[in-house]
Amino acid sequence: MRTLFGRKPLEVLLNVAIVVLTIVVIYSFVSPRLRSKPDGAPPVGSRLEISGVTPKDHRSTLVMVLQIGCKYCKESAEFYRKLFEARGAGSDPHFIAVVPAAELTDSTKYLSDSGIPADQVLNISMTQLNVAFTPTLLLLDESGTIRERWIGKVPAGKEHEVMDRILGSRF
């Protein structure tokens, strides 16, 4: 019988089939985990419902999810102040700070100590918001739909771009 690479053709074919089958099985287990890896915040286009918040009262709402002791939240405080001041008094977006803490007074003290301004402070768990990392910024429209989101500290080189997305060309 003829041999291929010193082996019988049937043996070579079976070895190739085993290798291909092994690759397919491994890929079927690994690929869903790679594709469905959560990124830490609800997706753009989804609705965010927060008890005590009525997005329709404002053209837009900026939800800042922060956490006491978060190094990156503290480092972002100056950017949040600039953003708050650039929007103008009483105009959009409405700033909501969500700070999970044992007491609302702890949240407001944290924001005050950090110099982070907000129109409204809420004490909601990050799990309720489907947010895994702080800081996270969620820009909602008047229907409560997430139009933009930023996870983590906004890099200094991107702050201007993020301000433009949040405020438009008003600053």
C-alpha positions as CSV (number, residue, x, y, z in Angstrom):
1,M,0.0,0.0,0.0
2,R,1.2,3.5,-0.8
3,T,2.3,5.7,2.0
4,L,2.2,9.4,2.6
5,F,4.9,10.9,4.7
6,G,5.8,7.4,5.7
7,R,2.2,6.7,6.9
8,K,-0.9,5.2,5.4
9,P,-3.3,7.7,3.8
10,L,-6.2,6.7,6.1
11,E,-4.0,7.3,9.2
12,V,-3.0,10.7,7.9
13,L,-6.6,11.6,7.2
14,L,-7.7,10.5,10.7
15,N,-4.9,12.6,12.4
16,V,-5.9,15.7,10.4
17,A,-9.6,15.1,11.3
18,I,-8.7,14.9,15.0
19,V,-6.6,18.1,14.9
20,V,-9.5,20.0,13.1
21,L,-12.1,18.6,15.5
22,T,-9.9,19.7,18.5
23,I,-9.6,23.2,17.1
24,V,-13.4,23.5,16.5
25,V,-14.2,22.3,20.0
26,I,-11.7,24.6,21.7
27,Y,-12.9,27.6,19.6
28,S,-16.6,26.8,20.5
29,F,-15.7,27.1,24.2
30,V,-13.4,30.1,24.0
31,S,-15.1,32.4,21.4
32,P,-18.4,33.1,23.3
33,R,-16.4,34.2,26.3
34,L,-14.3,36.6,24.3
35,R,-17.3,38.0,22.5
36,S,-19.7,38.4,25.4
37,K,-17.1,39.9,27.8
38,P,-19.0,42.6,29.8
39,D,-17.5,46.0,29.5
40,G,-18.8,47.4,32.8
41,A,-21.7,49.6,31.8
42,P,-25.1,49.4,30.1
43,P,-24.9,49.7,26.3
44,V,-25.6,52.9,24.4
45,G,-29.2,52.8,23.2
46,S,-30.5,51.1,26.3
47,R,-32.9,52.8,28.7
48,L,-31.8,53.6,32.2
49,E,-34.5,53.9,34.8
50,I,-33.4,55.4,38.1
51,S,-35.9,55.8,41.0
52,G,-36.4,59.5,41.8
53,V,-35.0,60.7,38.4
54,T,-37.3,62.1,35.7
55,P,-35.1,62.5,32.5
56,K,-38.0,64.2,30.6
57,D,-37.6,67.2,32.9
58,H,-34.3,67.9,31.1
59,R,-33.0,67.8,27.6
60,S,-30.2,65.7,28.8
61,T,-28.9,64.1,32.1
62,L,-25.4,63.2,33.0
63,V,-25.2,60.4,35.5
64,M,-21.8,60.2,37.2
65,V,-21.2,56.9,38.9
66,L,-18.5,57.4,41.6
67,Q,-17.3,55.6,44.6
68,I,-15.9,56.7,47.9
69,G,-12.2,55.9,47.9
70,C,-11.9,55.6,44.1
71,K,-8.6,57.0,43.1
72,Y,-9.7,57.7,39.5
73,C,-12.9,59.5,40.7
74,K,-10.8,61.8,42.8
75,E,-8.4,62.4,39.9
76,S,-11.4,63.3,37.7
77,A,-12.9,65.9,40.1
78,E,-11.3,68.8,38.3
79,F,-12.7,67.7,34.9
80,Y,-16.2,67.3,36.5
81,R,-15.9,70.9,37.9
82,K,-15.0,72.3,34.5
83,L,-17.8,70.4,32.9
84,F,-20.3,71.6,35.5
85,E,-19.2,75.2,35.1
86,A,-19.1,75.1,31.3
87,R,-22.8,74.0,31.1
88,G,-24.0,77.2,32.8
89,A,-26.3,77.7,35.8
90,G,-29.4,75.6,35.8
91,S,-29.1,74.4,32.2
92,D,-28.6,71.0,30.6
93,P,-27.3,68.5,31.2
94,H,-28.7,67.8,34.7
95,F,-25.9,66.4,36.8
96,I,-26.7,63.4,38.9
97,A,-24.0,61.9,41.1
98,V,-24.6,58.3,42.1
99,V,-22.4,57.3,45.0
100,P,-23.1,54.0,46.7
101,A,-22.5,54.5,50.4
102,A,-24.1,53.4,53.7
103,E,-25.7,56.8,54.1
104,L,-26.6,59.6,51.7
105,T,-24.8,62.1,54.0
106,D,-21.6,60.1,53.4
107,S,-22.1,60.5,49.7
108,T,-22.7,64.2,49.9
109,K,-19.7,64.7,52.2
110,Y,-17.5,62.7,49.8
111,L,-18.6,64.9,46.8
112,S,-18.1,68.1,48.8
113,D,-14.7,67.0,50.1
114,S,-13.7,66.1,46.5
115,G,-15.1,69.3,45.0
116,I,-17.4,67.4,42.7
117,P,-20.6,69.4,41.9
118,A,-24.0,67.8,41.3
119,D,-27.6,68.9,41.0
120,Q,-28.8,65.7,42.6
121,V,-27.0,63.0,44.7
122,L,-28.3,59.5,44.8
123,N,-27.3,56.5,46.9
124,I,-27.9,53.5,44.5
125,S,-25.9,50.3,44.2
126,M,-23.8,50.0,41.1
127,T,-25.4,46.6,40.5
128,Q,-28.8,48.3,40.1
129,L,-27.3,50.5,37.4
130,N,-25.5,47.6,35.8
131,V,-22.2,49.5,36.2
132,A,-19.1,47.6,37.3
133,F,-16.4,50.3,37.3
134,T,-15.9,53.8,38.6
135,P,-15.9,56.4,37.4
136,T,-18.5,55.9,34.8
137,L,-20.4,58.7,33.0
138,L,-23.7,58.0,31.3
139,L,-25.3,60.7,29.1
140,L,-29.1,60.2,28.9
141,D,-31.6,61.9,26.6
142,E,-35.0,63.1,27.8
143,S,-36.4,59.6,27.4
144,G,-33.8,58.1,29.7
145,T,-31.9,56.4,26.8
146,I,-28.2,56.2,27.1
147,R,-26.7,58.3,24.2
148,E,-23.1,58.3,25.3
149,R,-21.0,56.6,28.0
150,W,-17.5,56.7,29.3
151,I,-16.0,54.1,31.5
152,G,-13.0,55.0,33.7
153,K,-11.1,58.2,34.0
154,V,-11.3,60.3,30.9
155,P,-7.7,60.9,29.6
156,A,-6.6,64.5,29.6
157,G,-6.2,64.5,25.9
158,K,-9.9,63.4,25.4
159,E,-11.5,65.8,27.9
160,H,-12.2,68.4,25.3
161,E,-13.9,65.8,23.0
162,V,-16.0,64.4,25.9
163,M,-17.1,68.0,26.9
164,D,-18.1,68.6,23.3
165,R,-20.2,65.4,23.3
166,I,-21.8,66.2,26.6
167,L,-22.4,70.0,26.1
168,G,-22.3,70.4,22.3
169,S,-20.4,73.4,21.1
170,R,-21.5,75.6,24.0
171,F,-18.2,75.9,25.8
